[in-house]
Amino acid sequence: ETGVTQSPTHLIKTRGQQVTLRCSSQSGHNTVSWYQQALGQGPQFIFQYYREEENGRGNFPPRFSGLQFPNYSSELNVNALELDDSALYLCASSSLNRGPGTEAFFGQGTRLTVV
Amino acid sequence: EDKVVQSPLSLVVHEGDTVTLNCSYEVTNFRSLLWYKQEKKAPTFLFMLTSSGIEKKSGRLSSILDKKELFSILNITATQTGDSAVYLCAVDNGGSNYKLTFGKGTLLTVNP
């Protein structure tokens, strides 16, 4: 158990709809990152939140947006859903530092299916 | 663009075999390389490597990093059916944020 929890675990949405996914980070961690994992692929970085602000973004369009709250929990919002958005969405919790490196701990993920 | 390549993409072995999984990378900066095991959904952390030549061990698993040749290997000895999973390699590019670039993973199947 990593202490990172995501909700919901599964979700089915229709093309064009909007969706909100939620993540509670591990205690003591101030950074949350979101990843999209398509079937048979490695996770791809969507964006990261640190101290309630976006702190880096991958190659995802603006319809992917997020929030981080004072308790370090986070939301991922996706507007105008497309079929290709069907994937496992993973939240990763870490403590941002500039040392030699730090581990990221992942939640169980939300399986999103767009029909 | 940062790139992580894992090989093989899939592997089938028998219980008791030893396996070696490979990960090569090209990144603009390097801070660390991480290995994860993914069985159903959540990738679970195995190792973080930052220095060349220092082996990390945990039970039957071990890993080492070569920063000159830009690769890492993950060894699993005396494999068990419970080792069946996707093994993911990721690199932290050391930027101002903490972004991991992942490979596609190696699907390991251990048959009894």
HADDOCK unambig.tbl for C-alpha pairs under 7 A between the chains (distance, minus, plus):
assign (segid A and resid 41 and name CA) (segid B and resid 104 and name CA) 4.75 0.50 0.50
assign (segid A and resid 42 and name CA) (segid B and resid 102 and name CA) 5.52 0.50 0.50
assign (segid A and resid 42 and name CA) (segid B and resid 103 and name CA) 5.49 0.50 0.50
assign (segid A and resid 42 and name CA) (segid B and resid 104 and name CA) 4.23 0.50 0.50
assign (segid A and resid 42 and name CA) (segid B and resid 105 and name CA) 6.10 0.50 0.50
assign (segid A and resid 43 and name CA) (segid B and resid 102 and name CA) 6.12 0.50 0.50
assign (segid A and resid 44 and name CA) (segid B and resid 101 and name CA) 6.98 0.50 0.50
assign (segid A and resid 44 and name CA) (segid B and resid 102 and name CA) 6.95 0.50 0.50
assign (segid A and resid 45 and name CA) (segid B and resid 99 and name CA) 6.78 0.50 0.50
assign (segid A and resid 45 and name CA) (segid B and resid 100 and name CA) 6.90 0.50 0.50
assign (segid A and resid 55 and name CA) (segid B and resid 97 and name CA) 5.95 0.50 0.50
assign (segid A and resid 56 and name CA) (segid B and resid 97 and name CA) 6.01 0.50 0.50
assign (segid A and resid 96 and name CA) (segid B and resid 98 and name CA) 6.63 0.50 0.50
assign (segid A and resid 100 and name CA) (segid B and resid 31 and name CA) 5.93 0.50 0.50
assign (segid A and resid 100 and name CA) (segid B and resid 32 and name CA) 6.88 0.50 0.50
assign (segid A and resid 100 and name CA) (segid B and resid 50 and name CA) 6.52 0.50 0.50
assign (segid A and resid 101 and name CA) (segid B and resid 31 and name CA) 5.85 0.50 0.50
assign (segid A and resid 101 and name CA) (segid B and resid 32 and name CA) 5.55 0.50 0.50
assign (segid A and resid 103 and name CA) (segid B and resid 48 and name CA) 6.90 0.50 0.50
assign (segid A and resid 105 and name CA) (segid B and resid 45 and name CA) 6.77 0.50 0.50
assign (segid A and resid 106 and name CA) (segid B and resid 42 and name CA) 5.77 0.50 0.50
assign (segid A and resid 106 and name CA) (segid B and resid 43 and name CA) 6.11 0.50 0.50
assign (segid A and resid 106 and name CA) (segid B and resid 44 and name CA) 6.94 0.50 0.50
assign (segid A and resid 107 and name CA) (segid B and resid 42 and name CA) 5.59 0.50 0.50
assign (segid A and resid 108 and name CA) (segid B and resid 41 and name CA) 5.40 0.50 0.50
assign (segid A and resid 108 and name CA) (segid B and resid 42 and name CA) 4.33 0.50 0.50
assign (segid A and resid 109 and name CA) (segid B and resid 41 and name CA) 6.14 0.50 0.50
assign (segid A and resid 109 and name CA) (segid B and resid 42 and name CA) 6.25 0.50 0.50
